[in-house]
Amino acid sequence: MIQYGAMSQPGALDAFNRCVLQLTRLARERGAAQFIGEGLQNFAELVPFASAWWGEMSGPTQSAPPQSWMHGSLNLSPSFASEWSQVADLDEFSHSTLSHLGEIVRFSGFDDPCAAVNDFARRHDIYHLLCITFALPESGMTFFVCLYRGEAQQAFDEAEAKVFAAFCDQLLQLWRFQLQDLLRAGVADDPSDCAVVAADGRLLYVGARLCASILREVPGWGGSVLPAAVTARLANAPCVMRLGRATLTLNPLGEQVVLTLKTQERRVALAPRERTAAMLFAAGHSYKEIAKLLVLSPATVRTYLRNCYLQLGVRSKVELGCALRMLPSAAVIRRD
């Protein structure tokens, strides 16, 4: 029988200490594939819940809704993450936790302003929610843990929310330590360019740049599991494979494989006027406006911009602006 409000009872501090010690032991004995799930199962003895969901998420942008890229769950349907992605941009609860990083967010009810979100919650009996989301500056993602209770159960109370926050602080720190050890042993430099995966291709960690590179080469990829072409190469690790203009190094490490992205270095040689034209174009000026400002013909401006796109390896005005901001001044090595 589920006993609610356990954290307000005598001996609660001792119980929490035992839970943290057990979590630390799990972090040493279990790989990243099992550590979080088993840790949460033990935590359920302190704060009971019906189901749980955790993972890495990218926040919403002007062109994309929130997206979960790596995730695991307890007592949820295998389709849960893909179903949520269909309503992610409309889900007020997810937006709330993403805008309150490091803070506990609680909610109860099927009264989201969006009917599709309520239908999703009813299908999975998610009536009471308790969630915390942390920034992961090193990866460019966020890390979240959500606990759920059904409509027939009690809401999470303040004492349970506080102990959940303390537990997740420990969980995140130990998970980060695990990842640091794996990436270091896998000879990975920048966490944003790396991933840790299970032998079957399930993501245990992924950095934002590697995630974006996979998505660029495999449009429509939804995360959680590597694309089939990459998963098929895991058994051959250590090995190197192509990923568009980059290379992907696969290094086995125990039961996991560490993936490291290596972007092909480009020798950029922009003439000063090419760069100026590109900066003006990225800032929103038209061909005609740039031609007038630089005293050039529109055809010449078009030629300059085409060369910039080729030299920088970009395909849009947004990518052009980002590439120019990252370009060192020494890259302007030609004269008009």
C-alpha positions as CSV (number, residue, x, y, z in Angstrom):
1,M,0.0,0.0,0.0
2,I,1.4,3.4,-1.0
3,Q,2.1,5.6,2.1
4,Y,2.0,9.3,1.4
5,G,3.6,12.0,3.4
6,A,6.3,9.6,4.6
7,M,8.9,12.4,4.6
8,S,7.1,14.2,7.5
9,Q,7.3,11.1,9.7
10,P,10.0,10.3,12.3
11,G,13.2,8.8,10.9
12,A,12.7,10.5,7.5
13,L,16.2,12.1,7.6
14,D,17.8,8.7,8.3
15,A,15.8,7.2,5.4
16,F,16.9,9.9,3.0
17,N,20.6,9.4,4.0
18,R,20.3,5.7,3.3
19,C,18.7,6.4,0.0
20,V,21.6,8.7,-1.0
21,L,24.2,6.2,0.1
22,Q,22.4,3.6,-2.0
23,L,22.4,6.0,-4.9
24,T,26.2,6.5,-4.6
25,R,26.7,2.7,-4.6
26,L,24.6,2.3,-7.7
27,A,26.6,5.0,-9.4
28,R,29.7,2.9,-8.9
29,E,28.2,-0.5,-9.7
30,R,25.8,0.3,-12.5
31,G,26.4,1.7,-15.9
32,A,24.7,4.9,-17.1
33,A,22.0,2.7,-18.7
34,Q,20.7,1.5,-15.3
35,F,21.9,4.0,-12.7
36,I,19.1,6.6,-13.0
37,G,16.2,4.1,-13.2
38,E,17.4,2.0,-10.3
39,G,18.1,5.1,-8.2
40,L,14.5,6.4,-8.8
41,Q,13.1,3.0,-7.9
42,N,14.8,3.2,-4.6
43,F,13.6,6.8,-4.1
44,A,10.0,5.6,-4.5
45,E,10.3,4.1,-1.0
46,L,10.7,7.7,0.3
47,V,8.3,9.5,-2.1
48,P,5.9,7.0,-3.8
49,F,5.0,7.7,-7.4
50,A,3.2,5.8,-10.1
51,S,5.5,6.5,-13.0
52,A,8.6,8.5,-13.9
53,W,10.3,10.1,-16.9
54,W,13.8,11.6,-17.2
55,G,16.4,12.6,-19.8
56,E,18.0,15.4,-21.7
57,M,15.9,18.1,-23.4
58,S,16.5,21.1,-25.7
59,G,14.4,24.2,-24.9
60,P,12.0,25.8,-27.3
61,T,13.2,28.1,-30.1
62,Q,11.5,30.3,-32.6
63,S,11.6,27.4,-35.1
64,A,11.3,24.3,-32.9
65,P,9.3,23.1,-29.8
66,P,10.9,21.6,-26.8
67,Q,12.4,18.2,-27.7
68,S,13.5,15.2,-25.5
69,W,16.6,13.7,-27.1
70,M,17.7,11.2,-24.4
71,H,15.2,9.7,-22.1
72,G,14.3,6.8,-19.8
73,S,11.1,5.9,-17.9
74,L,9.5,3.7,-15.3
75,N,5.9,2.4,-15.7
76,L,5.2,4.4,-18.9
77,S,4.3,3.3,-22.4
78,P,7.1,2.9,-24.9
79,S,5.3,5.5,-27.0
80,F,5.2,8.1,-24.2
81,A,8.0,10.3,-25.4
82,S,6.9,10.3,-29.1
83,E,3.3,11.1,-28.0
84,W,4.5,13.9,-25.8
85,S,6.6,15.4,-28.7
86,Q,3.3,15.9,-30.6
87,V,2.0,18.3,-27.9
88,A,5.3,19.6,-26.5
89,D,5.0,23.1,-27.9
90,L,1.5,23.4,-26.3
91,D,2.3,21.9,-22.9
92,E,2.3,24.7,-20.3
93,F,3.8,22.4,-17.7
94,S,6.9,21.7,-19.8
95,H,7.4,25.4,-20.6
96,S,7.1,26.2,-17.0
97,T,9.8,23.9,-15.8
98,L,12.1,24.9,-18.7
99,S,11.7,28.5,-17.6
100,H,12.4,27.7,-13.9
101,L,15.6,25.8,-14.1
102,G,16.8,24.3,-10.8
103,E,13.4,24.8,-9.2
104,I,10.7,22.3,-8.3
105,V,7.5,22.7,-10.4
106,R,4.3,21.0,-9.1
107,F,0.9,20.7,-10.8
108,S,-2.3,18.7,-10.5
109,G,-5.3,18.3,-12.8
110,F,-6.4,17.8,-16.4
111,D,-7.0,21.5,-17.0
112,D,-4.3,22.5,-19.4
113,P,-5.6,25.2,-21.8
114,C,-4.8,22.7,-24.7
115,A,-7.3,19.8,-25.1
116,A,-4.6,17.7,-26.8
117,V,-2.3,18.0,-23.7
118,N,-5.2,16.9,-21.4
119,D,-6.0,13.9,-23.7
120,F,-2.3,12.9,-23.5
121,A,-2.3,13.2,-19.7
122,R,-5.5,11.2,-19.4
123,R,-4.1,8.4,-21.6
124,H,-1.2,8.0,-19.3
125,D,-3.0,8.8,-16.0
126,I,-0.8,11.8,-15.3
127,Y,-2.8,13.9,-12.8
128,H,-0.2,14.9,-10.3
129,L,3.2,16.1,-11.6
130,L,6.5,16.9,-9.8
131,C,9.4,17.9,-11.9
132,I,12.8,19.6,-11.8
133,T,15.0,20.7,-14.8
134,F,18.6,21.6,-14.6
135,A,20.8,23.4,-17.1
136,L,23.7,21.4,-18.5
137,P,26.0,24.2,-19.9
138,E,28.7,21.7,-20.9
139,S,26.3,19.9,-23.2
140,G,24.0,22.7,-24.4
141,M,21.0,20.7,-23.1
142,T,18.9,20.5,-20.0
143,F,18.4,17.5,-17.7
144,F,15.0,16.8,-16.3
145,V,13.3,14.3,-13.9
146,C,9.5,14.0,-13.6
147,L,7.4,12.0,-11.2
148,Y,3.8,11.3,-11.8
149,R,0.7,10.1,-9.8
150,G,-2.7,9.2,-11.1
151,E,-6.0,10.8,-10.5
152,A,-7.0,8.4,-7.8
153,Q,-3.8,9.2,-5.8
154,Q,-2.9,12.2,-3.6
155,A,-1.0,15.3,-4.8
156,F,2.7,15.6,-4.0
157,D,3.1,17.8,-0.9
158,E,5.7,20.4,-0.1
159,A,7.8,18.1,2.1
160,E,8.0,15.5,-0.8
161,A,8.9,18.3,-3.2
162,K,11.8,19.4,-1.0
163,V,13.2,15.9,-0.6
164,F,12.8,15.3,-4.3
165,A,14.9,18.4,-5.0
166,A,17.6,17.3,-2.6
167,F,17.6,13.8,-4.2
168,C,17.9,15.1,-7.7
169,D,20.8,17.3,-6.8
170,Q,22.7,14.2,-5.7
171,L,21.4,12.2,-8.8
172,L,22.6,14.9,-11.2
173,Q,26.0,15.3,-9.6
174,L,26.6,11.5,-9.7
175,W,25.4,11.2,-13.3
176,R,27.7,14.0,-14.3
177,F,30.6,12.3,-12.6
178,Q,29.8,9.1,-14.4
179,L,29.7,10.9,-17.8
180,Q,33.0,12.8,-17.1
181,D,34.7,9.5,-16.4
182,L,33.3,7.9,-19.5
183,L,34.1,10.8,-21.8
184,R,37.6,11.1,-20.4
185,A,38.3,7.5,-20.9
186,G,36.7,7.7,-24.3
187,V,39.2,10.4,-25.3
188,A,36.4,12.9,-25.8
189,D,37.2,16.6,-25.5
190,D,34.1,18.7,-25.7
191,P,30.9,17.2,-24.1
192,S,28.8,19.0,-26.7
193,D,30.4,17.0,-29.5
194,C,29.9,13.6,-27.7
195,A,27.4,10.9,-26.9
196,V,27.4,7.9,-24.7
197,V,25.3,5.0,-26.0
198,A,24.3,1.5,-25.0
199,A,25.2,-1.4,-27.3
200,D,21.7,-1.3,-28.9
201,G,22.0,2.3,-29.8
202,R,20.0,3.8,-27.0
203,L,21.3,7.2,-26.0
204,L,22.6,7.6,-22.4
205,Y,23.9,11.1,-23.0
206,V,24.2,13.3,-26.0
207,G,25.7,16.8,-26.6
208,A,23.9,19.5,-28.5
209,R,26.4,19.8,-31.3
210,L,26.5,16.1,-32.0
211,C,22.7,16.0,-31.8
212,A,22.4,18.9,-34.3
213,S,24.8,17.2,-36.7
214,I,22.9,13.9,-36.6
215,L,19.6,15.8,-37.2
216,R,21.1,17.7,-40.1
217,E,22.1,14.4,-41.8
218,V,19.0,12.5,-40.8
219,P,16.1,14.9,-41.0
220,G,13.2,13.8,-38.8
221,W,15.4,11.9,-36.4
222,G,13.7,12.1,-32.9
223,G,16.4,11.1,-30.6
224,S,16.3,8.4,-27.9
225,V,18.0,5.8,-30.2
226,L,20.8,6.5,-32.8
227,P,19.9,6.3,-36.5
228,A,20.1,2.8,-37.8
229,A,23.2,3.5,-39.9
230,V,25.1,4.6,-36.8
231,T,23.8,1.8,-34.6
232,A,24.9,-0.7,-37.2
233,R,28.5,0.4,-36.7
234,L,28.6,0.1,-32.9
235,A,29.6,-3.6,-33.0
236,N,32.6,-2.6,-35.1
237,A,34.0,-0.1,-32.5
238,P,36.6,1.1,-32.3
239,C,36.1,2.6,-35.7
240,V,35.5,5.9,-37.6
241,M,32.6,6.7,-39.9
242,R,31.5,9.6,-41.9
243,L,28.6,11.9,-40.8
244,G,28.1,14.4,-43.6
245,R,31.1,16.7,-43.6
246,A,32.3,15.4,-40.2
247,T,33.7,12.2,-38.9
248,L,32.3,10.2,-36.0
249,T,34.8,8.2,-33.8
250,L,33.3,5.2,-31.9
251,N,35.2,4.0,-28.9
252,P,34.0,1.0,-26.8
253,L,34.1,1.5,-23.1
254,G,32.7,-1.4,-21.0
255,E,29.1,-1.9,-22.0
256,Q,28.9,1.5,-23.5
257,V,30.3,3.2,-26.6
258,V,31.5,6.8,-26.6
259,L,30.9,8.8,-29.8
260,T,33.0,11.8,-30.7
261,L,32.3,14.3,-33.5
262,K,35.2,15.7,-35.4
263,T,34.2,18.5,-37.8
264,Q,36.3,18.8,-40.9
265,E,38.5,21.8,-40.7
266,R,37.9,24.3,-43.5
267,R,40.5,26.8,-44.7
268,V,38.3,29.8,-45.0
269,A,39.7,32.6,-47.2
270,L,37.2,35.5,-47.4
271,A,38.1,38.7,-49.1
272,P,37.3,41.8,-46.9
273,R,34.4,42.8,-49.2
274,E,33.0,39.3,-49.3
275,R,32.9,39.3,-45.5
276,T,31.4,42.8,-45.3
277,A,28.7,41.7,-47.9
278,A,28.0,38.6,-45.9
279,M,27.7,40.5,-42.6
280,L,25.2,42.9,-44.2
281,F,23.2,40.1,-45.7
282,A,23.1,38.2,-42.4
283,A,21.9,41.5,-40.7
284,G,18.9,41.6,-43.1
285,H,20.0,43.8,-46.0
286,S,18.9,42.9,-49.5
287,Y,21.2,42.4,-52.5
288,K,20.3,45.9,-53.8
289,E,20.9,47.5,-50.5
290,I,24.3,45.9,-50.1
291,A,25.2,46.8,-53.7
292,K,24.4,50.4,-53.0
293,L,26.3,50.5,-49.7
294,L,29.4,48.9,-51.1
295,V,29.1,50.6,-54.6
296,L,28.9,47.2,-56.4
297,S,26.5,45.6,-58.8
298,P,23.8,43.3,-57.4
299,A,25.4,40.5,-59.5
300,T,28.7,41.0,-57.8
301,V,27.1,40.9,-54.4
302,R,25.4,37.7,-55.4
303,T,28.7,36.2,-56.4
304,Y,30.3,37.3,-53.1
305,L,27.6,35.7,-51.1
306,R,27.7,32.5,-53.1
307,N,31.4,32.2,-52.4
308,C,30.8,32.9,-48.6
309,Y,28.2,30.2,-48.4
310,L,30.6,27.7,-50.1
311,Q,33.6,28.7,-48.0
312,L,31.8,28.6,-44.7
313,G,29.8,25.5,-45.5
314,V,26.4,27.1,-44.6
315,R,23.0,26.8,-46.1
316,S,20.9,29.6,-44.6
317,K,21.1,33.2,-43.5
318,V,20.9,32.1,-39.9
319,E,23.8,29.6,-40.3
320,L,25.7,32.4,-42.2
321,G,25.4,34.8,-39.3
322,C,26.5,32.2,-36.7
323,A,29.5,31.2,-38.9
324,L,30.6,34.8,-39.3
325,R,30.5,35.4,-35.5
326,M,32.7,32.4,-34.9
327,L,35.1,33.3,-37.7
328,P,38.5,34.7,-36.5
329,S,39.7,37.9,-38.1
330,A,42.7,36.0,-39.4
331,A,40.3,34.2,-41.8
332,V,40.2,37.3,-44.0
333,I,43.4,36.5,-45.8
334,R,42.7,37.5,-49.4
335,R,42.6,41.0,-50.9
336,D,40.0,42.2,-53.3
